[in-house]
Amino acid sequence: KARKRFGQNFLHDQHVIGKIVKAISPKPTDCLVEIGPGMGALTEPLLETSGKLDVVELDRDLIPILRTKFFNYPDFRIHEGDALKFDFNTILEPGQRLRIVGNLPYNISTPLIFHFLSHHKMVQDMHFMLQKEVVERLGAVPGNGDYGRLSIMAQYYCKVEPLFIVGPGAFNPPPKVESAIVRMEPYEELPFPAKDHKVLERVVREAFSMRRKTIRNTLKNLIDAATLESIGIDTGLRPENLTLEQYVTIADKVAELLKESSDEA
Ligand code: SAM
């Protein structure tokens, strides 16, 4: 029986499962890892195509089921535990990067995405089944109501591609919301690298702390309006109207100001 506290909605629609596996196109040489395999709906076709797979599953009652089901795959490894605490370095082979797959429990999807963004160097790509709204936020462009901290940080590190929508009927039990598949591919060279990505994160967090206010107001504790204007930012704009590149410009200036004030101290 599905457990609510683990966010368990098991995929059963073979057409949808086939589409996901085709989008991933796993190869035997990939370092493929699935988060939250559940009863193995995706695990099975992934293993069939790649022959090699690591899975991280939190619900200990599912471990023996997975073990029995896939006992004849020597390169199938089960890791019991929380994906947020799992050390993915332990499954990485030298010179390889992870290909991550997961029909994620929706309550951990955002923290998990931020977790992988901060470990982007070890990731080749990620394919996630998420709540449709989260995929819309990940892929949102400036000016769109969904555009915010998640869009900017995801697009700072990754090429984000929303792939297709999956209705509730594909799952058992059906979730209350629509879902969607997204592909995220970390850039090897960031298109708009910030001098200090922690400062970028801070600027973006502050900027969106009050959506309805202008950037001049939301950022006033970090940078004053005149300085913003001096680097070409229209301070009358709202946070959702600034591009990633503009946030990087602001973050670089803030990093400079922070450095000056720490040098003076
Ligand atoms: N992949 C399966 C499928 O498509 O049928 C199951 C999907 S279900 C939405 C999410 C799975 O993630 C469950 O098996 C659940 O036990 C597991 N899970 C929940 N929280 C987890 C965590 N923090 N780390 C790893 N797995 C987790």
Boltz pocket constraint, residues with backbone or C-beta under 6 A from the ligand:
constraints:
  - pocket:
      binder: B
      contacts: [[A, 5], [A, 6], [A, 7], [A, 8], [A, 9], [A, 10], [A, 11], [A, 12], [A, 35], [A, 36], [A, 37], [A, 38], [A, 39], [A, 40], [A, 41], [A, 42], [A, 56], [A, 57], [A, 58], [A, 59], [A, 62], [A, 81], [A, 82], [A, 83], [A, 84], [A, 102], [A, 103], [A, 104], [A, 105], [A, 106], [A, 108]]
      max_distance: 6.0
